Structures are given as structure tokens and as C-alpha cells.
Amino acid sequence: MTTKLTLTVEETVIKKAKLYAKKTGRSLSELIENYLDTLTSDNEGSAELSPKVKKIAGVVKLPESFDEKEELNAYFEHKHL
């Protein structure tokens, strides 16, 4: 069930939030709902995905043999050589 909520927020914050929402293709209500849900989540310290990550999940398909730690180590070795 969706319920209307009235908030009092600084005008500059609202303007920045609306711009951010537009840039990310989401509504201001969605951003606030996701934030409040994350803030009040009972899963403190869990590895649950953030709303941003959930939104892009599945965009990149990696092979099953992909080893994140190995790739990260290779990246840093190349970067610092």
C-alpha cells in the first residue's frame, strides 16, 4: 500500500535531489523510499545489494569462471608496475 508523506526539506536540497533523480532515471519518491527502506532495514551488516546495484544487476554477463579477486589483483599489479 502506498501512502502520501509530507516532508519539510531545504529548497536547495530538493533541487539537487530532483536533478539527481532525473539523471538516474528515477523519481524523487523512489529515491526517498529506497533510502528509508535501507535505513530501517533489519539486515544490518548483511551483504544485501543496494538499490543502485539492484538497478544495474544483470547488465553485464560474466563467465562462470570469472574470479573477481584474481581480476582485481591483476588490475592492481598492472596499475602499479
URPE-V120437 format. One record per residue. N is the residue number from 0. OMEGA is omega in whole degrees, 0 to 359 (* if undefined). Layout:
# URPE-V120437
n-><N & N>
omega-><OMEGA & OMEGA>
This chain:
# URPE-V120437
n-><0 & 1 & 2 & 3 & 4 & 5 & 6 & 7 & 8 & 9 & 10 & 11 & 12 & 13 & 14 & 15 & 16 & 17 & 18 & 19 & 20 & 21 & 22 & 23 & 24 & 25 & 26 & 27 & 28 & 29 & 30 & 31 & 32 & 33 & 34 & 35 & 36 & 37 & 38 & 39 & 40 & 41 & 42 & 43 & 44 & 45 & 46 & 47 & 48 & 49 & 50 & 51 & 52 & 53 & 54 & 55 & 56 & 57 & 58 & 59 & 60 & 61 & 62 & 63 & 64 & 65 & 66 & 67 & 68 & 69 & 70 & 71 & 72 & 73 & 74 & 75 & 76 & 77 & 78 & 79 & 80>
omega-><179 & 181 & 179 & 181 & 177 & 180 & 173 & 185 & 177 & 183 & 181 & 178 & 179 & 180 & 179 & 181 & 178 & 177 & 179 & 180 & 180 & 180 & 183 & 177 & 179 & 177 & 177 & 178 & 179 & 179 & 182 & 179 & 179 & 179 & 181 & 178 & 179 & 182 & 184 & 181 & 178 & 186 & 181 & 178 & 180 & 183 & 180 & 182 & 177 & 179 & 179 & 181 & 178 & 183 & 182 & 181 & 178 & 181 & 181 & 178 & 180 & 177 & 181 & 182 & 182 & 179 & 185 & 181 & 180 & 179 & 179 & 177 & 179 & 179 & 182 & 176 & 180 & 182 & 187 & 177 & *>
